[in-house]
Amino acid sequence: MTPSFPIRQPCPPGVCDCQREQLLDSPDSDLRILRLTRQEEKRLLERLENIQSLGDLEHMQRRLHEQLGIRLAIAPGFNEVRSMRGIAIRIDDLPGLCRKTRQAIPAAIRRGLEKHPEIAYDLLNAHDLLRDA
């Protein structure tokens, strides 16, 4: 199956576990994730690093799901939140999503939260963690 849009180049053999080839071989698979070329990934990471508000972050979550099929969950972690590492950022497994991209997206979001800590406070408040503060 050959998509009509530009797709991401394959990772070197043995480096990634993205299952890109199985995704391309399956006739009923969702190929949206393959639209995330390396250049588009750089633009996405830059956009995530420069989020301006919690609403902007939630908008990016919706757009990632709509355009690429990536389900991204951002919530306070299990334990106490003392830094941006205490915020849990989880990406559901998705065939075709590169291992490095799965690591780069949460890192970009954390950098964005570090630039604008008020977004992290809004996120905590949205989960009623700062209710009594």
C-alpha positions in Angstrom: 0.0 0.0 0.0 1.5 3.3 -1.1 0.1 6.5 0.5 -0.4 9.6 -1.7 1.2 11.9 0.8 4.9 12.3 1.8 5.7 9.8 4.6 8.4 9.5 7.2 11.6 7.8 6.1 12.3 4.5 7.8 14.5 4.3 10.8 17.8 2.4 10.5 17.3 -1.4 11.0 17.5 -2.5 14.6 17.3 1.0 16.1 13.5 1.5 16.4 10.5 -0.6 17.3 7.9 1.5 15.4 6.5 -1.3 13.3 6.4 1.0 10.2 6.7 -1.9 7.7 3.8 -3.8 9.2 1.7 -0.7 9.2 2.4 -0.1 5.5 1.7 -3.8 4.7 -1.7 -3.9 6.4 -4.5 -2.7 4.0 -6.8 -1.4 6.8 -4.3 0.4 8.9 -4.4 4.0 9.9 -1.5 5.7 8.1 -1.9 9.2 9.6 1.1 8.8 11.9 3.4 8.4 8.9 2.6 12.0 7.9 4.9 13.1 10.7 8.1 13.5 8.7 11.3 14.5 10.4 10.8 18.1 9.3 7.2 18.1 10.6 8.4 16.5 13.8 10.8 19.4 14.4 8.0 21.9 13.8 5.7 20.0 16.3 8.4 19.9 19.0 9.1 23.6 18.6 5.3 24.3 18.8 5.0 22.2 22.0 8.0 23.9 23.6 6.3 27.3 22.9 2.9 26.6 24.4 1.4 29.7 26.0 -1.5 28.4 28.1 -3.3 25.3 29.4 -5.9 25.8 26.7 -3.1 25.9 24.1 -1.7 22.6 25.4 -5.2 21.0 25.4 -5.7 22.2 21.8 -2.4 20.6 20.8 -3.5 17.3 22.4 -6.7 17.4 20.3 -4.9 18.2 17.1 -2.3 15.5 17.7 -5.2 13.0 18.0 -7.2 14.4 15.0 -4.3 14.7 12.6 -1.9 11.9 13.6 -3.8 9.6 15.9 -1.5 10.2 18.8 -3.3 10.0 22.2 -1.5 12.1 24.7 -2.4 12.2 28.4 -1.0 14.9 30.7 -1.8 14.8 34.4 -0.2 15.2 37.8 1.9 12.1 38.7 1.2 9.6 41.4 3.4 11.1 44.0 4.0 14.7 45.0 4.6 17.2 42.2 7.7 19.1 43.1 9.0 19.8 39.6 8.0 19.3 36.0 9.1 15.7 36.2 6.3 15.1 38.7 3.8 15.7 35.8 3.0 12.4 34.1 3.0 12.7 30.3 1.9 9.4 28.6 1.7 8.6 24.9 -0.4 5.5 24.0 1.4 2.9 21.9 0.8 3.5 18.3 2.2 1.5 15.4 4.4 3.8 13.2 5.3 6.2 16.0 9.1 6.3 16.3 10.7 5.5 19.6 12.7 8.8 19.6 9.5 10.7 18.9 7.7 9.0 21.8 10.5 10.3 24.0 10.9 13.8 22.3 7.2 14.8 22.7 7.1 14.6 26.5 10.5 16.3 26.8 9.3 19.2 24.6 6.1 19.6 26.7 8.2 19.6 29.9 10.5 22.3 28.4 7.4 24.3 27.6 6.1 23.9 31.1 9.4 25.0 32.5 9.3 28.2 30.4 5.7 28.9 31.6 5.2 27.4 35.1 1.8 29.0 35.3 0.6 26.4 32.8 1.7 23.7 35.2 -0.1 25.4 38.0 -3.2 25.6 35.9 -2.9 21.9 35.1 -2.6 21.1 38.8 -5.5 23.3 39.6 -7.6 21.6 36.9 -7.1 18.4 38.8 -8.0 20.1 42.2 -4.5 19.8 43.6 -4.2 23.5 44.5 -7.8 23.8 45.7 -6.8 24.8 49.3 -3.7 26.8 48.4 
